[in-house]
Amino acid sequence: VGANVMGVHNVLCVTGDNARIGPTPTSNTNILDFDAVQMLWILRRMRDEGIYLDGRKMKSPPKLFLGAAASPFASEPKFQALREEKKINAGAQFFQTNLIFDPDGLDLWLEALHKRNILDKVYILAGVTPIRSNRMAQYLYHNIPGVILPQKILHRFEEAREDDYEELGVEIALEIIDKIKDKKGINGIHLMSVGWEAIVPRILKDAGLGITLLISD
């Protein structure tokens, strides 16, 4: 509510990583009192019905545009689509996906959303990042849940010279954007710079992307 007063209307609701995998002592804090679906429901109720979680009426309901994370590769597409449907029913109006490196695999998830008749009920921003080094590629391949890095991309970094890593990362990011930006159901790109903010203008320009703001009425 305080953020809304300050002019923040777009809210991304995420459950977060399990506290057990975080560093102590902060990892002892329980972040799972409620998950993304419950948070969406609470905020949607505040916005649409003007009611706090405890039942109190609000004097001025917030204007919110609610979003959630989506993970097309975390499990079978049909199961992920069920999870996404729960978020939409709870109030999600847009999704930001995990990193996409497999455009063909993304099609399977989009088709699963279509089969559940929810593909046209939400805006989808596909997550893309430029891989900056072979070390980063190896980390994405081995350590990030819900992110699938195809071996053919990993091999391109393993075979490249160190001086060519950054240019290769930009090249791959542009290839992925070109393959997914016009897919039915994809409304935009969530470009994650991961500490490489200086490269963002070039990628936007070379990919022919404009900037669109998602704003609630």
Protein Blocks (a to p, Z undefined) as FASTA:
>chain_A
ZZmmnopabdcddebjafklmccfklmpcfklbcfklmmmmmmmmmmnopafkopacfbd
cdddddddddfklpcfklmmmmmmmmmmnopabdcddddfblklmmmmmmmmmmnopmmm
cccdddddddfbfklmmmmmmmmghiacdfklmmmmmmpcfklmmmmmmmmmmmmmmmmm
mgghiabdcddfkhpamlmmmmmmmnopacdddddZZ
